[in-house]
């Protein structure tokens, strides 16, 4: 694994990526603003935990739909390194008021509420309530409501009732026994904080989606499962058609093979057209239409209920051979709400940006040579990206990062 140094110099390349042996230098400036104004990639430090392997990786970034300041965000990190004693392993919820430059720990979730032995720390759901008074996370042991406390190490964690492994043998062998909580995955909360949807399942070919409503004491009351899921694959991503709507009309659900649309009024399912077969949909964005980060490929909206796969991009596919193509293994896709022509994709081989609605792409070469999984657009156009090597701020759309031709005197 490459050392997570702060990059210096040009952060983007032409459409075809540069060789993977490009030099990465460190910046002497500790200030994020100075680095970004100079087109340096700034490494973010100060996240809670041991700072051992992957503990500085923000696996989920969430915003409060009620917040007036778009640069107030929350992040979920998981300190699960085998070098950390099992009793000290934890998940942390942190808050940033400056777009991810600095972070303050808000809550700690201890090892009673997750299971690091089976894929924890890679795809946990994370939602912020209106006003940021509580959070909902999903883990291998179900779904939980987390209330921060004055002592940040003593968070109040309340289980949300969900399905359990049945006595009858599952369709495929799983690592759990009858009566254990089924792993929770995707989670969505309406903007008024009154209705919740949670997905369950762990490669057992029996995915489930449950509805909940909030009680007077802030507890979640199960309303039952949403019926007739059109897939046997795991639920990997989900988003309402409009996160700020108090009564959203539709829910997009990305699975291990396709993307489906649930009409929340008729409770009827339909399929999004244009997605290739066996496309695991790791992430999605609904800004300006449905955008998808899939395995293998990136999809942009092409019309109502349809998407089009990006085929003209030359993403880096294999570093050792500098092989490029459109079949990138993408983990997330984010679109700038203020300038929807700008997009950022995180992937197995790095981070890519587009400023022409996905027609052309550039790779951020000053990041460590690692996989990146989450991203967020700030109001000033900077982006926060995070992966196994750590968390970084970049400003790839600034004038300082644009290629310039110098006139010969």
N, C-alpha and C positions, 0 to 999 in steps of 0.2 A: 504494500500500500504506500502511495506517495505521501511524503510529509505535508501536512496541511499548512503551508506557508501562505502569507499574504502575497497575492500577485501584484506585479508592477508592470506597467507598460500597456500596450494595446490589448483590450479585453475581447475584441471580436476579430473574426477572420472573414474572408470571403466565403462564398457558399460552400466551397470544398474545404474541409478542415485542414489545418496545418499538421505536420507530423507530430507524433506524440512525444517526441524528445525535446520539445521547446523548453527553454530555460524558464523557471519560475523563481523570481527574486522576491525578497521581502521588503516591505515598506517600513520606514522608520517612524512614520506618523501614526500616533495612537488615535487620532481623531477621524471618525468615519467621514465627516464632511470634507475634510482635506483630501482624504484618499479618493472619494467619489468625484470631487471636482477635478482631480488630476487624472481621472480614468484609471485609478488603481482599484483592484478588488480588495475589499476590506474584510478581514476575518473578524467575526463576532465572538467575543468571549463573555464570560460572566454568567452563563447558564448554570443552574444548580447541579450538584452531583459530583461524582469522583473525577470527571474529565478523562476517564479511561475509554476504551474502545466504544465508539458510537454514542456515548452519553451526551455529546454536544450536537447530536443530530435531532432537529425538530421534526418529528414524524407527522405531526398534524398542526396546522395553523388555523385559527378560527377568529372570527370577528363578531362583535355584538351588533345585530341588525338595528338596534336602537341608538347606537353610538353616533354622535355628531362628528367626531374626529376619526377619519378613516385610518389614521396611523396608530390608533390604539388597537393592538392585536394581542392574542394569547397563543402560547405554544405548549405542546405536550411533548416532553422528552422522557426517555426510559433509560435508567441507569442499571443495566442488566449484565454488565461484564462479569465473566467468571472469576476475575481477579477481585471482585467485590464480595465480601461475605454475604451469604444468602439472606441473612436477617437484615442486611443494610441495603439490599436492592430495592429500588423504588421507582415510581413514576412521579414526575413533577409537572405542575401547571405553573407557567410563568407568564408575566404580563410585560408588554413593551408599550410605551407611550410615544415612541419616536421611530416607528416603522421597523423595529427589530435591531436597532443599533445597540441598545442596552436593555437588560431584562431584570425583573424583580420576581423572586419566587412568591407564588400566591398560595400554593397547596402542595402537600406531599401525600402520595397514595402508597401505602406500604405493601409488602409482598403477600399479604393475605388476599389481595384482590386481583392478582394476576398470576400467570404460570409461565415463567420464562423458559420452561423446558420445551414447549410446543409453539414456536413461532411468535412469541410475544415480542412486542417492540417494533413490528414492521407494518402492521395494518390495523391500528387501533382507531376507532371512531372517537371524535372529540367535538363537542358543541358547547357554545357559551349561551347562557340564558340572557334575556333582555336585562340590561343593567349590570351584567357580570356578577350577579349575586350567587350563582351556583353554576356547575358544569356537569355535563353528562359524558362519561367515557365508556368505551366498550373494550372488553378484554377476553381472554380465554375463559374466564370464570363468570361471564355474563356482562350485564350493563349496570352502571353505578352512577348515583347522583353524588357529587362532591361539593360540600359546603366549606369554603375557607374559614379558618378560625384565627383569632389573634396570634396564637402560637402556630406558625405555619407548618410545624411538624405534627400537629394534632388535628388534621382535617377531619371533619365529620363525613363519613362515607356511608351512604344508604344504598343497599342493593335494590335494583328494579326487578320486579318479578318477571321471569321469563321461562321459556320451555326448558325441560330437562331431558337427558338421554333416556329413552324408553327402555322397558324391560326386554322388548323384542329385539332381535339382532338387527343392527343397521344394514343398509344396502352395501356399504363398504366398511371394512374394519377401521375403527377410530381408537384414539389413545385414551378414551374415557370409558367409565363404567356406568351402568344404569343408575339413574338418580343424580348424576353430576350435572351441573349447569351446562347447557350448550353454549358454545362460544358465540358471543355477540360481535357483530361487525359494523355495518353501516348504521348511521343514526342521523335523523333530521328533526329539527324543532321548528314549529311555526313561529313567525316573528312576534306574536303576542305571548309566546311562552306557554300556551295552554294545551298544545297537542304535540305528541311525539310519535315518531315512527322508528322502530329498531329492527334491524335484520339479524338473523341467527343462522348458524350452520358452520361446519368446518370439514369440507371435502367429504361429506357424508351423503351427497346427492339428495338431500332433503332440506333445501334452504327454506327459511320461514321469515315472514315479515309481519310484525305485530304493531297494532295501534294502541296508544295510551292517551289519557287525558289527566290533567292535573287536578288534584283534590285541594280543599281549602288549606290543608296543613302542608302544602307543597309536595306531597307524595304523588307518585304516578300510579294511576289505576288502569289496569289492563282492560282493553275493550275486546281483545281477541285477535286472531290472525286475519291477515288479508288473504283471501282465498284465490286459488287458480293461478299461482305463480307460473309463468310460461317457461320455466327452466328448471333443470336439475343441478345447475352449476352454482358455485358460491356467489354470494352478492359481494361485489368488490367496491362499488361506489354508488352514490345516490345524491340527487339534488332536486329541490323544488324548482318549478319553472321560474319563480321569482322569490328570492329569499326574504324580501321586505313585505310581501303580501301577508296580511293577517289570515286570509283564507285562500291559500294557493290552490290552483286548479289542477295541477299535474305534478307527478313525481317521476323523474327519470331514474332508472335503476340500471347500472352497469354490472354485468355478470362475467363469469368465466368464458362466455361465448358470444354474447350479443348485448344490445341495449334495448330496453323496453320502457314504455311510457304507460303509467297508470293514471287514468282519469279519476281524480279523487272524489268526484261527484257521482259518476255512474259506477265507479269501481271496476271498470273494464280495462283490459290490457291491450296494448298494440305494440308493434315492433318498429323501431327506427330503421328506415331503409338506408342502404348504402354501406353498412358495416360488414366487413369481410367475415368469413367463417372462422370459428375458434379464436375470436379476438377477445382476449381478457382485457376488460375495460378498467384500468387501474385508477383513472381520474377523469374528471369532467369539469367544464365550466359552462354556464348558461349566459354569460355576458355577451350580448349581441348575437345570440343563437347558440346552439349546442356544439361545443368543442369537446373532442375526446382524445385522451391519451391511452393508447392501447398497446397490446403486445401482439403483433408487431406493427406499429404505425401510428400516425396522427391524422385525425379527422376534423374538418371544419364544416360549418353549416352550409347547406346548398339549397335549402327551401324548407317549408313546413314539414316537420317529421322526417327529414332526410339529411344526410351528411355526405361529404365527399372526402375520400382519402387523399392526403397529400402524397403525390407521386413524383414531383419534380425536385424534391429536396435531396441533398447529398449528406445526410447525417453520417457521423462516424459510427460504424458498426463494430469493428474489431480494431483495437489500438495497435496490436502487434503487427498487423499487416496494412494499417491505414485504409482498410476496406470501407467504402462508403456506399450509401444507398438510402432508400426511403423506409426500409424495414426496421426503424429504430425501436428499441424496447422502451417505450415511454411510460413514465410513472405519474406525472401530473402535467396539466396544461392550465395556464392562467392567462386571462385577458385583462388588459388595462381598462377599468371602467370609464376613465376619462378620455382615453384614446383607444377605442376597440380595435384599431388596426394593429396594435402592438400585442404580441403574444410571447409567452415564455414556456418552454417545455423542459422538464427534467427527465433524465433518462439514465440507462445503464452506463452510457459512455460520456455523460456530462450534461451541460445545460446549453440550450439553443434559444435564440430570440429571432423574432420576425417583426418588422415594422410595416409590412404591406399585406396584412391579413393572411399570412401563411404562404405567400407566393415565393418568397425566398427566405433563407435562414442563415444565421451565423452562429458559430460556436464560441462560447466564452472560454478562451484557451488559458487564461491565467488562474483558473481554478485547479485544485489538485486533481490528479488522474484517478477519479473514483466515480461511483454511481451517486446520482442526486435524485431525491424523491419528492421534495416539497418546494413550493415557491409562493411568493406573494408580491403583488404590485403595491407600491406605496403611492401616495398622492402626488409626489414630485417626480414620478416616473422611474425612480430607482426600484430595484427588485431585491428581495430577500430570498436566497436559495439555501437549501440545506440537504445534506446527505451524510453518508457514512464518515466522510472526512471532516465534517463540521458544518458550520453555518457561516454564510458570507453575504455581504451587501455589494451590489454592483450597480453601475449606472451606464448600461450599454447604449442607451438612446441619446446620451448627451452629445453636445457638439465636440467636447474634448475627446470623445471616443470615435468620432467620425473620421474616416480617411480624409486627409487634406493633401492637395497638390501644391508644391512650392514652386513659384515662378523663378526660373533661372535668370539672374541679373546679367 
